Amino acid sequence: MSSSASGHDCCGGLANIDFRKVARWEQKTRKLSRAFGSPYLACYSLGSSILLLNVLRSHCFTQAMMSQPKMEGLDNHATYFLGLALLGGGIVFVLSSFFALGFTGTFLGDYFGILKEARVTTFPFNVLDNPMYWGSTANYLGWALMHASPTGLLLTVLVALVYVVALLYEEPFTAEIYRQKATKLHKRS
């Protein structure tokens, strides 16, 4: 099997999985929560699946990048160190987002009815909206630059576009559920 074919086979079909649809279905029906006996167990199961598929996506990204030629104009120390800096910054945003949100906050817990006391506004959310997505994008961009990969750059653009589309759905949903929670709390007091 050629290396270009293996990059395609690596993630074939996985791009079609939309976990937000699963989460919205759960939010409307609560069938996963009932099936697992708990919204927490259901959320941890879905989140674990998402996490494992993210590892696979990163592996496939790397395989696709490595199977293609480097771009000579990017193959220098300055670009490498810029990529390293982006990777480092991306890791800071992704990890600090995860620690601020926790597992259920990171992996669609709000669709399972698992909410924080209030919407998180501390670091890194006070620096950047959606730091998990933009940190992840910075990771892919940094990795692509470190490997002088035009394929990696193109795939990074694709990842960023997917995140932008995801935000078109997630942002209004998150704002609305926390608005509803605040309204309920205000009525009680």
Secondary structure as GFF3:
##gff-version 3
##sequence-region A 1 189
A	DSSP	alpha_helix	3	10	.	.	.	ID=ss1
A	DSSP	three_ten_helix	14	16	.	.	.	ID=ss2
A	DSSP	alpha_helix	19	29	.	.	.	ID=ss3
A	DSSP	alpha_helix	31	36	.	.	.	ID=ss4
A	DSSP	alpha_helix	39	66	.	.	.	ID=ss5
A	DSSP	three_ten_helix	72	74	.	.	.	ID=ss6
A	DSSP	alpha_helix	77	106	.	.	.	ID=ss7
A	DSSP	three_ten_helix	109	112	.	.	.	ID=ss8
A	DSSP	alpha_helix	131	146	.	.	.	ID=ss9
A	DSSP	alpha_helix	150	188	.	.	.	ID=ss10
###
